[in-house]
Every structure is written in C-alpha cells, then in structure tokens.
Amino acid sequence: MVVRGRVQGVWYRKHTREKALELGLRGWVMNQPDGSVLVEAEGDPLALDALEAWCRQGPPKARVDALEITRGPVNGYQDFDVRR
C-alpha cells in the first residue's frame, strides 16, 4: 500500500506496526522521499482487509488523502518491521 497525505511526522509507521502485529500480519512499513508511507503486509486476507481499513484512517494526527493498493506475491516475512 502507498499511503498519501499527512502521514509522516505523525507516528504513522509506529501505529501501523502496532496494528499489523495486533492483526497477526507480517511485513514492513517505511517512509518514502515523496512524503508518502509504503506498507507491505502479508497474512490472513481478513486481517489484511482490516489493516487496509485502518490505514485509510491512520493515527489521530494523520490525514490520509489517498491509498493505493497493489497485490503481490507472498515473501515469507517473519515479523512486522519499521524500515528507515
């Protein structure tokens, strides 16, 4: 997922990781140079839907203007990390 809006500097990555772990998902989240946040997640389809719904809102100080979703192959991640 690519999340656009006011999503950097508002703890978006930290809260995304917490939500993903709560949902039992694996993958990572990372800030992008253009101000967006990139999320790669894998796991149960219903949990992925729940993470997508959460990402459309984000944490309290965020403002999500757009969410782009691309489906891809499973990579076999073991945890959910915040990348720099």
Backbone hydrogen bonds in HBPLUS format (Angstrom, degrees):
<---DONOR---> <-ACCEPTOR-->    atom                        ^
c    i                          cat <-CA-CA->   ^        H-A-AA   ^      H-
h    n   atom  resd res      DA  || num        DHA   H-A  angle D-A-AA Bond
n    s   type  num  typ     dist DA aas  dist angle  dist       angle   num
A0039-VAL N   A0001-MET O   2.81 MM  38  4.98 164.6  1.83 150.7 154.6     1
A0002-VAL N   A0068-GLU O   2.86 MM  66  5.07 151.8  1.94 142.3 151.3     2
A0068-GLU N   A0002-VAL O   2.90 MM  66  5.07 164.2  1.93 146.6 151.4     3
A0003-VAL N   A0037-VAL O   2.80 MM  34  5.12 169.7  1.81 156.1 159.8     4
A0037-VAL N   A0003-VAL O   2.97 MM  34  5.12 153.7  2.04 141.7 150.2     5
A0004-ARG N   A0066-ALA O   2.88 MM  62  5.09 173.5  1.88 153.2 153.4     6
A0065-ASP N   A0004-ARG O   2.71 MM  61  5.58 155.5  1.76 139.0 146.5     7
A0066-ALA N   A0004-ARG O   3.25 MM  62  5.09 157.5  2.30 129.9 128.4     8
A0006-ARG N   A0063-ARG O   2.74 MM  57  4.85 139.1  1.90 141.9 150.8     9
A0063-ARG N   A0006-ARG O   3.08 MM  57  4.85 152.5  2.16 121.8 129.5    10
A0015-HIS N   A0011-TRP O   3.10 MM   4  6.23 171.5  2.11 154.5 156.9    11
A0016-THR N   A0012-TYR O   2.87 MM   4  5.96 149.6  1.97 147.2 156.3    12
A0017-ARG N   A0013-ARG O   2.95 MM   4  6.17 162.3  1.99 153.6 157.6    13
A0018-GLU N   A0014-LYS O   3.05 MM   4  6.37 162.0  2.09 148.8 153.6    14
A0019-LYS N   A0015-HIS O   2.97 MM   4  6.16 161.3  2.01 146.7 151.3    15
A0020-ALA N   A0016-THR O   2.86 MM   4  6.04 165.1  1.88 154.8 159.2    16
A0021-LEU N   A0017-ARG O   2.92 MM   4  6.11 164.8  1.94 156.5 160.0    17
A0022-GLU N   A0018-GLU O   2.97 MM   4  6.13 155.5  2.03 144.5 151.8    18
A0023-LEU N   A0019-LYS O   2.99 MM   4  6.23 142.4  2.14 144.7 154.7    19
A0023-LEU N   A0020-ALA O   3.13 MM   3  5.07 123.5  2.47  92.6 106.9    20
A0025-LEU N   A0020-ALA O   2.87 MM   5  5.09 168.2  1.88 152.1 148.3    21
A0024-GLY N   A0021-LEU O   3.03 MM   3  4.93 154.9  2.10 100.0 108.0    22
A0026-ARG N   A0042-GLU O   3.01 MM  16  5.40 165.9  2.03 156.8 161.4    23
A0042-GLU N   A0026-ARG O   2.75 MM  16  5.40 144.8  1.87 157.0 165.4    24
A0027-GLY N   A0079-ASP O   2.77 MM  52  6.19 161.7  1.80 139.5 141.9    25
A0081-ASP N   A0027-GLY O   2.97 MM  54  6.40 154.1  2.04 139.8 138.6    26
A0028-TRP N   A0040-GLU O   2.79 MM  12  5.36 154.6  1.85 151.6 160.2    27
A0040-GLU N   A0028-TRP O   2.86 MM  12  5.36 170.9  1.87 158.3 161.2    28
A0029-VAL N   A0081-ASP O   2.96 MM  52  6.47 137.5  2.14 151.4 164.6    29
A0083-ARG N   A0029-VAL O   2.81 MM  54  5.96 170.7  1.82 162.1 165.3    30
A0030-MET N   A0038-LEU O   2.85 MM   8  5.24 150.5  1.93 150.0 158.9    31
A0038-LEU N   A0030-MET O   2.77 MM   8  5.24 169.5  1.78 163.9 162.9    32
A0032-GLN N   A0036-SER O   2.86 MM   4  5.29 154.6  1.92 158.5 151.1    33
A0035-GLY N   A0032-GLN O   3.03 MM   3  5.63 162.5  2.06 125.5 126.9    34
A0047-ALA N   A0044-ASP O   3.02 MM   3  5.21 118.5  2.42 103.2 118.5    35
A0048-LEU N   A0044-ASP O   2.90 MM   4  6.24 152.4  1.98 155.4 164.5    36
A0049-ASP N   A0045-PRO O   2.96 MM   4  6.23 152.8  2.03 144.6 151.5    37
A0050-ALA N   A0046-LEU O   3.02 MM   4  6.28 150.3  2.11 140.2 148.2    38
A0051-LEU N   A0047-ALA O   2.91 MM   4  6.22 152.1  1.99 147.2 154.6    39
A0052-GLU N   A0048-LEU O   2.90 MM   4  6.14 158.3  1.95 148.8 154.9    40
A0053-ALA N   A0049-ASP O   2.98 MM   4  6.25 160.1  2.02 147.8 152.7    41
A0054-TRP N   A0050-ALA O   2.97 MM   4  6.21 155.5  2.03 144.4 151.3    42
A0055-CYS N   A0051-LEU O   2.79 MM   4  6.01 160.8  1.82 154.4 159.6    43
A0056-ARG N   A0052-GLU O   3.10 MM   4  6.37 137.6  2.28 145.1 155.5    44
A0057-GLN N   A0054-TRP O   2.94 MM   3  5.38 148.0  2.04 111.2 120.8    45
A0058-GLY N   A0054-TRP O   2.71 MM   4  5.86 168.6  1.72 170.0 168.0    46
A0062-ALA N   A0059-PRO O   3.06 MM   3  5.54 159.5  2.10 121.4 127.9    47
